[in-house]
C-alpha cells in the first residue's frame, strides 16, 4: 500500500427527509445501511434513523416504547448478527447508577426488544452509565472501554458483553489496569482480526496521543510506537479498512477540529497521512461519526453480515447493483451502462477539457480539479456511488457476477454530523473514497 495514495472527498446533499445536524451521536453500518441514534444539536436528541446507501434515502425508525432508549449523547452503538446494541449516554440522574444502560434493536422486526440473559447465567456485576466510551465487536462479544462516569471522571473499566449469554464480565484486573491505556474517554477504538486498537482521547482533562492494542488471545495490552502518527486527539473516529485503520478528524481541544485523515498499516506497523486530491476539501469535524461500507470495510472479527435483507429490497425496488467507479472521463455512456468501476490515475496526467454534465443520470457529485495551468482542466475526476433505478428483470439482477449484492456496494467511508454543525439543516454528510480501493 502506498502511503501517498490520495483520496477524494465529496459532500452528499441531503433531502428534507433526513435527520438534523448533530454531534456526540452514535452510528454503525449493517447490511448496506447506516443507523444513527441521538446526539445533540441545541439539546439532547432521541430520534433514530436508517440511511440506505443504495437508494440515498433516510427512513426515521421508531424510538419509543418501554424497551427503547431515552435521549442519549456520547453513547455507543454496534451491530452483530441482526441486532444493534446501544450502550450509555444517559443524562445523569439519581437512578442511572442503579440500572444497566443497554438497549437492543431487532433489525428484522424493526423494534426495540428487552434483552434477556440465558437461564443459568447469573449476572453478578455490570457497567454503569457512562459517556465518551468506546465499543467494538470482537468475535461474539462487545468490548467496552473507559468513558466518563458522572462525578468519578475518566474510567479505565474494560468490559465484555457475551452476545450468546448476554452476560457482562470485567476484563481488566488491578494489575492489568496499570499496564493498559488507563482512564480514558473521547478516544477511538476499532477491531481488526483478534485485536482491539485504541487511540488518544482524554485522560482527565489532558488530551493523549498514545496508541494501544489489546489481544483477545492472551488478554494483554501492548503499547504501539506512534512517533510519526497523529498528534494529541479527542473526539475523533476510527474504522477498519483492508489491512489498515483509518482515523479521521477530532482535535487537540473541543474548539480545534481538524480534517486530517490518517492510515495505520497493520502489516508494516506504520502511520501515513492520506493526501487529499486538489479541489477535494474534507470538513473540519469533531464528535462526529464514521461508517465504512463496501467489501474492503467488512469486519473480519466475526460472522459476516447477511445480505438477504438488502437483496430482497433490491429485487423489490428494481435497483440494479453497482460497482465503485472513480474515473477521469466523460460520462456519455451512462444512459445504457450503469456499472461503476475504479480507475487509478496520475495527478499529472492531462485528460483534456471534458464536460461532466453530459449525463443526466450522474448524481451525488462531480469534481473538476484545476491544475497549475488556469486555462485548462488538468484532472476531471468524477465519483458516482448511487445505484440507478430502471426497468430491469429479476434475471438481470440474479445473473450478477456474485450472488452477494453487498459486494456491489462501493468502498467508501461516510462522515456523519459532528461539530461545527450547520444549525437545524439536514445532517452534514461526506463520503471519502481512496484511489487505491
MITI-693400 format. One record per residue (C-alpha): y, x, z; residue in one letter. Coordinates in pm, 1 decimal, always signed. Layout:
BEGIN
Y,X,Z,A
...
//
This chain:
BEGIN
+0.0,+0.0,+0.0,X
+345.2,+133.9,-90.0,X
+590.6,+106.0,+194.3,X
+868.2,+81.7,-67.0,X
+728.6,-231.3,-235.1,X
+1023.4,-471.2,-234.1,X
+1024.4,-839.7,-152.2,X
+1203.0,-1144.8,-287.2,X
+1379.9,-1391.0,-56.5,X
+1457.3,-1743.6,-171.6,X
+1623.9,-2027.8,+13.3,X
+1437.3,-2359.5,-11.1,X
+1680.5,-2653.8,-22.4,X
+1550.4,-2941.9,+187.4,X
+1577.4,-3315.5,+128.5,X
+1733.4,-3557.2,+373.4,X
+1382.2,-3647.8,+493.9,X
+1339.3,-3327.7,+693.9,X
+1387.1,-3203.6,+1049.2,X
+1733.5,-3097.5,+1161.6,X
+1806.3,-2728.5,+1200.5,X
+1689.0,-2583.8,+1530.6,X
+1586.2,-2276.6,+1726.9,X
+1334.2,-2196.1,+2003.6,X
+1085.9,-2431.2,+1835.0,X
+716.3,-2374.0,+1756.4,X
+531.1,-2380.4,+1426.2,X
+193.9,-2292.5,+1276.8,X
+17.8,-2335.2,+942.0,X
-314.6,-2507.7,+877.7,X
-489.0,-2635.4,+563.9,X
-189.8,-2583.4,+335.1,X
+61.0,-2746.7,+572.0,X
+312.8,-2616.9,+822.7,X
+361.6,-2802.5,+1150.7,X
+682.6,-2779.2,+1352.4,X
+746.0,-2916.7,+1700.6,X
+1050.9,-2947.3,+1926.5,X
+1305.4,-2675.9,+1994.9,X
+1679.3,-2707.2,+2042.0,X
+1990.2,-2796.2,+1849.1,X
+2259.3,-2922.4,+2087.2,X
+1988.5,-3049.9,+2318.9,X
+1612.3,-3023.0,+2364.0,X
+1417.1,-3198.2,+2086.3,X
+1093.5,-3396.1,+2086.4,X
+1026.7,-3452.1,+1715.1,X
+712.1,-3341.8,+1531.4,X
+692.0,-3272.4,+1156.0,X
+445.7,-3163.4,+885.5,X
+558.4,-2977.2,+574.4,X
+342.3,-2979.8,+261.1,X
+397.9,-2661.0,+63.2,X
+223.7,-2804.1,-242.9,X
+436.2,-3119.3,-257.2,X
+750.5,-2969.3,-97.7,X
+767.8,-3273.5,+131.8,X
+825.8,-3330.3,+502.0,X
+648.8,-3604.4,+698.2,X
+752.1,-3698.2,+1051.6,X
+449.0,-3737.0,+1277.5,X
+408.2,-3937.6,+1594.3,X
+509.8,-3760.6,+1913.4,X
+495.3,-4048.4,+2160.1,X
+230.7,-4180.1,+2394.1,X
+64.2,-4067.6,+2711.7,X
-109.0,-3765.6,+2554.7,X
+197.3,-3639.4,+2361.9,X
+428.3,-3364.1,+2491.2,X
+781.6,-3422.9,+2612.9,X
+1088.4,-3234.5,+2491.4,X
+992.7,-2868.3,+2461.7,X
+1160.3,-2535.9,+2389.3,X
+1025.9,-2179.0,+2367.1,X
+672.6,-2318.8,+2367.8,X
+375.4,-2203.7,+2156.6,X
+154.1,-2380.0,+1902.0,X
-167.0,-2253.7,+1738.8,X
-426.2,-2414.0,+1510.4,X
-804.5,-2396.9,+1542.4,X
-1074.1,-2595.9,+1361.3,X
-878.0,-2915.3,+1303.4,X
-670.6,-2918.5,+1621.4,X
-325.4,-2795.8,+1721.2,X
-284.1,-2655.3,+2072.0,X
+64.5,-2662.8,+2224.8,X
+146.6,-2485.2,+2548.5,X
+450.3,-2455.6,+2778.4,X
+817.6,-2511.5,+2707.3,X
+875.8,-2795.5,+2953.8,X
+1216.0,-2846.0,+3109.3,X
+1170.1,-2722.6,+3463.8,X
+1139.3,-2985.7,+3734.6,X
+971.4,-3020.9,+4069.0,X
+644.2,-3146.0,+3923.0,X
+587.5,-2899.1,+3637.4,X
+419.3,-2641.9,+3862.3,X
+151.6,-2895.1,+3955.8,X
+30.0,-2951.5,+3604.9,X
-106.9,-2751.5,+3312.2,X
+135.1,-2799.4,+3022.2,X
-124.6,-2810.3,+2744.0,X
-129.9,-3070.7,+2467.0,X
-379.2,-3116.1,+2182.7,X
-318.1,-3279.6,+1844.0,X
-612.2,-3402.1,+1634.1,X
-513.0,-3328.0,+1273.2,X
-775.6,-3555.5,+1112.0,X
-691.2,-3854.2,+1333.8,X
-318.6,-3770.0,+1328.9,X
-274.5,-3833.0,+1700.2,X
-233.2,-3655.1,+2032.1,X
-550.4,-3657.1,+2239.7,X
-636.3,-3582.7,+2602.3,X
-824.3,-3257.2,+2630.0,X
-1132.6,-3254.8,+2848.5,X
-1333.6,-2972.6,+2995.2,X
-1704.8,-2990.4,+2926.2,X
-1931.5,-3103.3,+3207.3,X
-2041.7,-2811.9,+3421.1,X
-1724.6,-2610.5,+3351.5,X
-1515.8,-2643.2,+3668.0,X
-1158.5,-2520.5,+3640.8,X
-1050.9,-2307.3,+3934.6,X
-714.6,-2181.5,+3803.9,X
-488.9,-2229.3,+3506.0,X
-147.7,-2108.2,+3386.9,X
+170.3,-2284.1,+3494.4,X
+460.3,-2388.2,+3272.6,X
+646.1,-2102.8,+3104.7,X
+876.7,-2027.2,+2811.9,X
+903.1,-1745.4,+2562.8,X
+534.2,-1653.4,+2595.8,X
+304.3,-1574.9,+2303.2,X
-18.3,-1742.7,+2195.8,X
-269.9,-1628.8,+1932.5,X
-618.2,-1738.2,+1825.8,X
-886.5,-1472.4,+1856.2,X
-1237.6,-1589.7,+1778.2,X
-1293.7,-1917.0,+1962.6,X
-1020.4,-1867.7,+2220.4,X
-643.5,-1888.2,+2256.6,X
-489.3,-1582.0,+2419.4,X
-162.0,-1643.3,+2602.0,X
+58.6,-1358.9,+2725.8,X
+362.2,-1340.7,+2952.4,X
+652.7,-1579.8,+2936.8,X
+945.9,-1667.0,+3160.6,X
+826.3,-1861.2,+3465.9,X
+1108.9,-2055.1,+3632.7,X
+1254.2,-1857.2,+3925.3,X
+988.7,-1584.0,+3903.4,X
+1129.5,-1441.2,+3581.2,X
+920.1,-1248.8,+3328.0,X
+543.9,-1279.6,+3376.6,X
+261.8,-1041.5,+3287.6,X
-9.1,-1307.5,+3312.7,X
-269.4,-1280.1,+3038.1,X
-480.9,-1592.9,+2997.2,X
-764.2,-1703.0,+2770.2,X
-845.7,-2064.5,+2685.2,X
-1201.8,-2113.2,+2560.8,X
-1189.5,-2380.9,+2289.6,X
-1555.9,-2466.3,+2341.5,X
-1535.1,-2548.6,+2711.9,X
-1155.3,-2594.3,+2740.2,X
-1152.5,-2371.2,+3047.7,X
-898.0,-2103.2,+3135.9,X
-967.1,-1752.4,+3258.4,X
-725.6,-1481.2,+3373.3,X
-787.9,-1164.1,+3172.4,X
-573.5,-907.4,+3349.5,X
-661.5,-774.4,+3692.7,X
-401.8,-592.9,+3901.3,X
-536.2,-260.7,+3771.2,X
-521.3,-365.0,+3405.0,X
-169.3,-505.4,+3451.3,X
-39.0,-157.9,+3526.6,X
-191.8,-27.7,+3201.1,X
-60.6,-303.3,+2972.6,X
+277.1,-425.2,+2846.8,X
+383.1,-557.6,+3187.8,X
+619.6,-853.0,+3243.3,X
+740.3,-984.5,+2908.5,X
+899.3,-1283.4,+2733.6,X
+1064.2,-1349.7,+2394.7,X
+823.5,-1098.5,+2238.9,X
+595.6,-1137.5,+1935.6,X
+218.2,-1133.3,+1915.5,X
-37.9,-1174.9,+1638.6,X
-413.1,-1130.0,+1592.3,X
-595.6,-907.0,+1347.6,X
-974.6,-865.8,+1343.5,X
-1079.6,-826.2,+1709.1,X
-739.7,-726.3,+1845.6,X
-409.7,-878.8,+1953.6,X
-88.8,-689.9,+1879.2,X
+227.5,-733.4,+2087.4,X
+576.5,-600.9,+2013.6,X
+905.2,-582.5,+2204.0,X
+1061.6,-871.5,+2388.6,X
+1245.4,-886.9,+2718.9,X
+1127.5,-721.5,+3037.5,X
+1358.4,-891.3,+3283.5,X
+1697.6,-861.0,+3114.9,X
+1619.8,-546.9,+2913.0,X
+1506.4,-552.9,+2550.4,X
+1198.7,-349.4,+2460.7,X
+1058.9,-178.4,+2150.4,X
+712.6,-84.0,+2275.3,X
+403.8,-175.1,+2073.1,X
+67.7,-265.2,+2225.8,X
-279.9,-369.3,+2118.3,X
-547.5,-549.2,+2320.6,X
-908.8,-503.9,+2216.2,X
-1128.2,-808.7,+2277.4,X
-1442.4,-592.7,+2270.1,X
-1363.1,-363.9,+2563.6,X
-1082.8,-576.8,+2714.5,X
-847.0,-279.8,+2719.3,X
-477.2,-237.0,+2636.5,X
-357.1,+59.5,+2429.1,X
-1.8,+171.5,+2357.7,X
+69.5,+243.9,+1990.5,X
+312.9,+501.1,+1855.2,X
+634.4,+343.4,+1736.2,X
+883.1,+624.4,+1664.7,X
+953.8,+511.0,+1308.2,X
+927.7,+138.6,+1377.5,X
+1176.2,-135.8,+1465.5,X
+1441.5,-92.5,+1731.9,X
+1460.3,-299.2,+2052.0,X
+1397.4,-662.8,+1965.2,X
+1372.1,-1005.8,+2121.4,X
+1343.0,-1348.3,+1959.7,X
+1160.0,-1205.8,+1654.5,X
+833.8,-1318.9,+1491.4,X
+518.3,-1159.8,+1351.6,X
+239.0,-1270.9,+1116.8,X
-75.7,-1109.7,+974.9,X
-70.6,-1020.5,+603.4,X
-370.3,-849.8,+439.0,X
-425.7,-529.3,+641.1,X
-76.1,-538.3,+789.6,X
+155.7,-704.7,+1037.3,X
+486.5,-839.8,+908.2,X
+764.4,-852.9,+1167.2,X
+1090.5,-1032.2,+1090.1,X
+1431.2,-1089.2,+1246.8,X
+1521.2,-1104.3,+1612.7,X
+1788.5,-886.5,+1766.6,X
+1884.0,-648.8,+2043.2,X
+2058.1,-939.2,+2215.5,X
+2098.0,-1315.9,+2183.5,X
+2415.3,-1265.7,+1978.7,X
+2295.8,-998.2,+1738.1,X
+2038.6,-1148.3,+1498.1,X
+1921.4,-928.0,+1210.9,X
+1736.3,-978.6,+884.0,X
+1508.4,-674.3,+886.7,X
+1150.6,-713.3,+763.2,X
+904.7,-451.4,+888.5,X
+545.3,-392.0,+787.6,X
+288.6,-216.7,+1006.5,X
-23.2,-98.2,+824.4,X
-330.2,-116.9,+1049.2,X
-524.1,+127.9,+830.3,X
-267.5,+408.9,+827.7,X
-107.9,+306.6,+1160.2,X
+238.4,+349.9,+1012.6,X
+557.2,+143.3,+1001.2,X
+774.9,+85.3,+697.3,X
+1083.8,-126.9,+646.8,X
+1036.8,-359.2,+349.3,X
+1313.1,-331.1,+92.1,X
+1483.2,-641.0,-41.5,X
+1538.7,-689.4,-413.4,X
+1908.2,-673.2,-513.5,X
+2070.2,-1014.9,-506.4,X
+1797.5,-1146.8,-273.4,X
+1951.7,-1157.1,+71.8,X
+1746.3,-1282.8,+367.7,X
+1918.3,-1461.2,+657.3,X
+2003.0,-1312.4,+995.5,X
+1775.2,-1503.7,+1233.8,X
+1674.1,-1505.0,+1599.0,X
+1448.4,-1752.9,+1786.0,X
+1312.8,-1871.6,+1450.1,X
+951.8,-1931.7,+1343.4,X
+747.4,-1768.8,+1068.2,X
+439.0,-1909.0,+898.6,X
+223.4,-1732.1,+641.9,X
+45.5,-1927.2,+367.7,X
-189.3,-1826.6,+91.4,X
-513.4,-1625.1,+76.0,X
-355.3,-1300.0,+196.3,X
-231.9,-1466.3,+513.8,X
-565.7,-1621.7,+604.7,X
-671.8,-1543.6,+956.8,X
-986.1,-1333.9,+979.5,X
-1019.3,-1380.7,+1355.1,X
-1237.3,-1691.0,+1345.8,X
-1381.5,-1964.6,+1130.2,X
-1184.4,-2010.1,+804.9,X
-978.8,-2324.8,+771.6,X
-1142.0,-2611.8,+589.1,X
-966.6,-2709.7,+267.9,X
-1129.2,-3051.3,+236.0,X
-818.0,-3232.2,+354.2,X
-594.6,-3052.2,+109.1,X
-844.3,-3100.0,-173.2,X
-863.4,-3477.5,-122.0,X
-484.9,-3503.0,-112.2,X
-456.3,-3301.7,-432.1,X
-709.1,-3521.0,-608.1,X
-547.2,-3841.7,-486.1,X
-198.2,-3729.0,-581.7,X
-299.9,-3569.9,-912.2,X
-129.7,-3244.9,-816.8,X
-255.3,-2953.0,-1018.2,X
-336.9,-2642.3,-815.4,X
-112.8,-2346.2,-879.2,X
-110.4,-1970.4,-862.6,X
+161.0,-1735.8,-748.4,X
+393.7,-1614.3,-1020.5,X
+686.1,-1382.3,-969.9,X
+791.1,-1257.8,-1309.3,X
+1088.0,-1142.5,-1518.4,X
+1059.6,-1370.0,-1822.0,X
+1198.7,-1686.9,-1981.4,X
+1004.4,-1994.9,-1876.6,X
+977.6,-2181.6,-2206.8,X
+601.1,-2214.7,-2168.0,X
+613.4,-2427.1,-1854.9,X
+609.5,-2752.2,-2048.4,X
+241.3,-2709.9,-2118.2,X
+118.5,-2443.4,-1875.7,X
+173.0,-2467.9,-1505.4,X
-43.7,-2188.9,-1362.1,X
+158.8,-1928.9,-1176.9,X
+73.7,-1559.3,-1160.2,X
+230.0,-1241.8,-1022.5,X
+359.2,-951.9,-1227.4,X
+471.4,-629.1,-1067.0,X
+787.9,-498.4,-1228.2,X
+1005.7,-191.2,-1214.6,X
+1360.4,-233.8,-1080.1,X
+1496.1,-7.4,-1354.5,X
+1320.2,-192.2,-1633.8,X
+1551.4,-399.8,-1852.4,X
+1421.3,-734.9,-1969.6,X
+1729.6,-826.1,-2164.9,X
+1964.4,-1120.1,-2126.9,X
+1747.3,-1423.3,-2064.2,X
+1832.1,-1772.4,-1958.5,X
+1636.7,-1923.6,-1670.7,X
+1738.7,-2281.0,-1742.1,X
+1523.0,-2334.3,-2049.1,X
+1258.3,-2519.4,-1849.3,X
+1341.1,-2847.3,-1684.7,X
+1030.9,-2811.2,-1470.2,X
+1147.5,-2497.1,-1288.2,X
+1217.2,-2595.0,-929.4,X
+1297.6,-2435.9,-596.6,X
+1461.2,-2108.9,-704.0,X
+1576.8,-1867.8,-966.3,X
+1739.2,-1530.8,-911.3,X
+1930.5,-1320.4,-1163.0,X
+1952.3,-968.5,-1025.9,X
+2251.5,-772.4,-1151.1,X
+2220.3,-403.3,-1230.3,X
+2486.5,-131.3,-1238.6,X
+2598.4,-241.0,-1583.4,X
+2805.2,-553.6,-1522.9,X
+2779.4,-651.8,-1891.2,X
+2409.1,-725.2,-1883.8,X
+2142.0,-862.1,-1657.5,X
+1906.3,-578.8,-1564.3,X
+1634.8,-787.1,-1396.5,X
+1591.3,-1158.5,-1436.2,X
+1335.8,-1243.8,-1173.5,X
+1213.2,-1594.1,-1112.2,X
+980.6,-1720.7,-846.8,X
+805.1,-2054.6,-852.3,X
+588.1,-2190.8,-574.1,X
+561.1,-2561.2,-644.9,X
+273.6,-2749.9,-798.5,X
+375.2,-2984.2,-1076.9,X
+284.1,-3349.5,-1066.8,X
+149.0,-3450.3,-1402.7,X
-124.8,-3661.3,-1550.5,X
-447.7,-3466.2,-1526.0,X
-806.5,-3568.0,-1486.3,X
-1042.0,-3505.1,-1198.5,X
-1234.5,-3277.9,-1435.5,X
-923.1,-3061.7,-1480.0,X
-898.9,-3019.9,-1106.2,X
-1264.1,-2960.8,-1035.1,X
-1300.1,-2706.3,-1315.6,X
-1064.1,-2462.6,-1144.0,X
-1189.3,-2106.5,-1104.5,X
-1296.7,-2172.3,-747.9,X
-1350.1,-2491.2,-555.1,X
-1133.4,-2398.4,-258.3,X
-792.9,-2521.9,-362.2,X
-620.8,-2344.8,-75.7,X
-690.0,-2029.0,-276.0,X
-424.8,-2150.1,-518.5,X
-150.3,-2153.0,-261.2,X
+98.8,-1873.0,-327.1,X
+112.7,-1581.2,-88.0,X
+439.3,-1645.4,+87.2,X
+593.6,-1629.5,+429.3,X
+820.0,-1912.9,+539.8,X
+1103.0,-1863.7,+788.9,X
+1194.1,-2192.4,+954.7,X
+1510.6,-2253.6,+1155.9,X
+1649.9,-2010.2,+1410.1,X
+1997.7,-1911.4,+1519.0,X
+2257.0,-1923.0,+1380.5,X
+2197.4,-2289.1,+1299.6,X
+2368.3,-2497.4,+1032.4,X
+2452.6,-2793.0,+1254.7,X
+2267.5,-3120.2,+1202.2,X
+2188.9,-3049.2,+838.2,X
+1824.7,-3014.2,+725.4,X
+1635.5,-2722.1,+870.9,X
+1707.6,-2380.5,+724.2,X
+1402.2,-2265.6,+528.5,X
+1347.1,-1940.0,+343.1,X
+1044.7,-1803.9,+161.7,X
+956.5,-1436.1,+126.7,X
+721.1,-1300.1,-138.2,X
+604.9,-938.5,-156.1,X
+583.4,-794.4,-504.8,X
+251.5,-621.8,-425.3,X
+85.1,-958.3,-347.9,X
//
